[in-house]
Amino acid sequence: MIHRIVDKILLILGISLFMFANVDIGAIEIISILSMVIIAVICDLRREESVAIMAAGLFFVLSFMSTSLIVVFPIIVYCLFSTYDIEEIISRFAVTRREMLLLTIKGVFVVFVIYKLSNLNVDMNVKWVGYLILVLAISFAIKSAFINETKSLYKGKYDDARLEVLMAKRQNQQAMQKNQDEVYLATLKERNRIAREIHDNVGHMLTRVIVQMQALQIINKDPNLKEPLSSVGDTLNLAMTSIRKSVHELRDDSIDLSIGINEITKTISDKFEVTVNTAIDSPASGIIKNTILAIIKESVTNIAKYSSGKNVRIEVVENITFWRIRVFDDGRNKDFEYNALSLENGSGMGLSNIVARANNLNGRVNISSDAKGFTVLVTLPKENKS
């Protein structure tokens, strides 16, 4: 924008000095100078080719009334040829008739300006100065067009580079997230393997030792050995209980809630479009996790058996004091709401298991159906108060 303002100021100053040096300044000349300034400002603000063409047409007509208005033509020529990039003008000229027509109008206007200059009743030197100003206007316009083209080129390169940086950053974040997920899954698998090894090897060996110790206690006839054998048996039972607890905790931790939900949905993914939304901020306890997965599994099994819909949505949301589980399918049904008592008594297409599991944790169940679909909504308190 700065270079265009400088170009127009130079042209206006040059034309004004030329007028002051060669003609008597009157009202028409003042109007001409003001017209140059107004046209320069409007063309720079709008940056539309139509504005320059309208100005050219207007002063083309007015020039027949007063030859003094010809001094406005260099500014109009500048506006005509600096509106678009040179490359764009050339490409459109080669492609569209509209651009060909516009360029023809511009060329005719330049020829008209030259014609008007040549017919001025002034000294030849003055005419040559007029030609020089016209050439300067065209040169400035071409220079401005090339500057615009260069700026557009560099801006395009900058935008491309910025986009590449953003894409690289996003890919890096995705790669880091994928790596973290892989490490987490590997950790869960290793925990599960360790739990299985403890259960299959150490657990079985301890069970054999406990059975043998119980047999020794039965066949023992020595009163002095009764208490030591009982103490050893109690220690073995305590060790077995501790191992079972450790194995149970390892297996609970090895089942990620989101992964467990996705594994369950695989059973119906061939028949339904399944959407899973989870908002989990902290790991769920083992009993909560198993209950949530069991509720979702019961709901999914019911959908697979009875639903006529195509879409299934599963939501698990952790709130401050409770968990909310919602399973929805869009199968068409009659309007009704299941009664909790009827579900507890065994009716409701196997959904009584959902109520039973929720009741074990003091949860609430709402199962409803209408023309839009079938919904299972369960809330479970975070702290079990049963």
Summary of the structure (lengths in Angstrom):
residues: 386
radius of gyration: 43.9
end to end distance: 75.4
largest distance: 146.5
contacts: 1107
relative contact order: 0.05
helix: 71%
strand: 11%
